[in-house]
Amino acid sequence: MSLKGVIRFGRLPLLALVCAASLSTTAVADGDKEWEGMYLGFGLGGGYGIASPDSHISIGYFTAGDPEQVDPGLQESIEDGYLSGSAIAGYDVQRGDWVFGFEASLTASNFSDTNAAGPTSYTSFPAVNFTTRTTIEHDFAFSLRPKIGYALGDVLLHAALGPTIGTFKYKLRYNETGATTNSYSYTDDRVAFGISSNIGAS
C-alpha cells in the first residue's frame, strides 16, 4: 500500500488570530512622551482557521479509479473556530503625536478539527469498504510586528503587521473492512510561516 500524505500550507489558522482584546501596562515618561516605553500584557480571543490538505493515494496497491473515490475525502478543507491566549511584550518611541515600536507575542490556540469519510465501497472491488480520517492541529505561534500609532491625548490608535511562525500537526488514518482489513497511519509535524496583524486602541 502506498499513501502519499502532504499538507499544503495555504490558508492557515495562524492567519486568523482576530478579535483579540489585550490589557497591558505602559511605561509613562515625563513631558509629551506619555506613550514611550516598554509594555507587557496578555490577550484573550479567538479566530477562525482554514487548512487545505493536498493528500492523495497512488496506483500500486490501489487500482485505476480508486483515487477518484478516495482523494476527495483526503483533500476536503478543514475549518473551525478556536480560542487563543497571547503573552505580549513591546517597546514604543514617541515623536510628537506619532508612536513607533515593535511588538512580540506568543500565542497558544486550541485549533483541532477532523474530517472523516466513509465507509464507502470501492467501485473496483465492492467487497471492500474504506474510511479515511484527517486531523489538523495548531498549538503555538510566535509573531514579531513593527507598530505605528497616533496619540489623541489619553488614547493611542495603533496598527501592526509582521511575520509569524506557527506549529502544525497533520494526521491521516486509512482503514479497510470487508474482504481485506488493511490500515495505514501517517503523521507530520510542520513549522509554517505567515503574517500576523492587529489594529486597536489603548
N, C-alpha and C positions, 0 to 999 in steps of 0.2 A: 504494500500500500504506500502511495506517495501523496502526501498532502502538503501543499505549499502554503505557509502562513505568513502573510505580510500585512502590516498595517501602514496605511498611508496617512501621514500626519498632515492633513489639510486643515479642516476646521476642528479646533480642539477646545476642551473645557477651559484651558488656561487663558483663552482669548475672551472669555465671557465672565470675568470677575467684575461683575457690575453690582449696582445697588448696595454698595458697602458704605456704612457710616463709621467714621472714626472719631475717637476722642483723644486729644493729645495735650501735652503741656508744652508751652513755648517759652524759651528764654526771652526776657524783655530787657532791652538796653535803654540807656538814657537818651534824651533828645527825641529826634523824629524817627529813630530806628527801632520802633516797638516790635517789629516782626523779624528782627535779625537774631540769629542764634540757633542752637540745636534744639530739637524736639524729639520726644518719644511718645508712642501711642499704640493703640490697638484698633482693629476694625472687625466688626461682625457683619456678615451679609450673606449674599447668595448669588447664584447665577444660573445660567442655562448652558449646558455643554453639548456639542455635537461632534461625534467621531465617525470617520468614514473608512471602515476596513476595506482592504483590497485583496482578500484571501481567495484562493481558488484551488481546485483539485486538478491533477494532471493524469493524462492517459497512461496506463501501465497496469496498475491494479484495476482501475476503472476502465470502462469501455466507452465507445463513442455514444454520445447522447447523455451520459451521466453528468458531465459538468453543467449542462444546461439545467439540470434539475437541482444540483447541489449548490452551485455558486451563488445564485440569487440570495439564498438564506445566509451565506457567509458574508456577503457584501452589503447587507442591509445596514443603513445608518443607525447608530446607537446614540440616543439623545435623552437627556433627563435634566431635571433641576437638581441643585445641590446647595448645601450650606458651606460657608467658609469662615475662617478666622485668620486674622493677619496681625503680626507684630511689625510695627512701623518705626523707622528712625530717619531723621533728615536734618539738613542744615540749610538755613536761608541767609542771604545777604540782601539788605535793603538799600536801594538807591532812589531817594525821593519816595514817590508812591509806588515804585516798581520793586518787586521782590523776585530774586532769582535763587535757585538752590538745587539740591539733589535729594531724592527720597528713595529709600530702600525698604523693601517689605518681604517678609517670609510668610507665605500663605499656606494653610492646610485646608483641604477640602475633602468632602466625603462622596465625590462623584464615583458612582459604580452602577453600571447598568448592564443588562444581559438581553440578548436576542436568542430565542430558541425557535427552531423549525422542525417540523415532523411530529410523529413518524409519517414517512412518505414511502410508498412502494416504488422501486425502480421500474421504469418502463422497460429497460433492457433485461431485467430479472425480477419479475413481480414477487417471487418468493422471499425477497429481501426488503426489509424496511430500514430506513436510515433516519437518524435525528442529528441535528447539529446544535451546538450551544456556544455562543460567542459572548465574552465578557470583557469590558474595558473599564479600568480603574485609574483615577487620577488622585494623587495624595498631596504632593507638595509643589510649590512654585516659588522661585526667588526672582524678584524684579528690582531693577535699578532705573529710576526715572528722572531725567532733568525736569526741572519745575520752573514755572513762571507764574507770577501773581501780581495783582494790583490791589493796593490798600485803599479802602474807603473808610478812613477813621479807624474804628474798632473792628471793622470787617475786612477780611482778606479773601478776595476771589482768586482762585488758582486753578491751574491745569498742569498735567504732567504726562509725559509719553516716553517710553523707553523699552529696552529689551527685557525679556523674561525667559526663564528656563524652567521646565517642569518635568516631573517623573510620571510615567505611564506604565501600566501593565496590561498586556493583551493575553487572553486565554481562549483557546479553541478546544472543543471536545466533539468528536465524531463517534457515533455508535451505530452498529448494525444489529438487527434482530431478525429472526426467521431462519432461513436455510444456512446463513452464516452469522457469526457473532463477533465480528471484528470491531475493534475500537482504536481510537487514536487521540492523543492529547498533545497540545502544543502551547507553550508559554513563552512570552517575550517581554522583557523589561526594556523600556526605551527612555532616553532623555531627549526632549524636544525643545526647540526654540520658538519663541513667538513674540508678541507685542503686548505690553501692559499699558493701560492708560487710566487716568482718573480726572475728574473735574469736580470742584466743590467750593465750599466757603468755610472759613474759620472765623 
